[in-house]
Amino acid sequence: MFEYLPELMKGLHTSLTLTVASLIVALILALILPSS
């Protein structure tokens, strides 16, 4: 089981990074679009 842990953590970190990045993009778009 434990030999899969590094790959699992890497995949979790990647998906978490993508989630945070998409949230930031959505926030920026929400700030930009109403003003334009």
C-alpha positions in Angstrom: 0.0 0.0 0.0 2.7 2.5 1.0 4.6 2.3 -2.3 1.6 3.9 -3.9 1.6 6.8 -1.4 4.1 9.1 -3.2 2.1 8.9 -6.5 -1.1 9.4 -4.6 0.2 12.5 -2.9 1.6 13.8 -6.2 -1.8 13.4 -7.9 -3.6 15.0 -4.9 -1.2 17.9 -5.0 -1.7 18.3 -8.8 -5.5 18.3 -8.5 -5.4 20.7 -5.6 -3.1 23.1 -7.5 -5.5 23.0 -10.5 -8.5 23.6 -8.2 -6.8 26.6 -6.6 -5.7 27.9 -9.9 -9.2 27.7 -11.4 -10.7 29.4 -8.3 -8.2 32.3 -8.7 -9.0 32.6 -12.5 -12.7 32.6 -11.7 -12.2 35.3 -9.0 -10.2 37.5 -11.4 -12.8 37.1 -14.1 -15.6 37.9 -11.7 -13.7 41.1 -10.8 -12.9 42.1 -14.3 -16.1 41.3 -16.2 -18.6 43.5 -14.4 -16.4 46.6 -14.7 -15.8 46.3 -18.4 
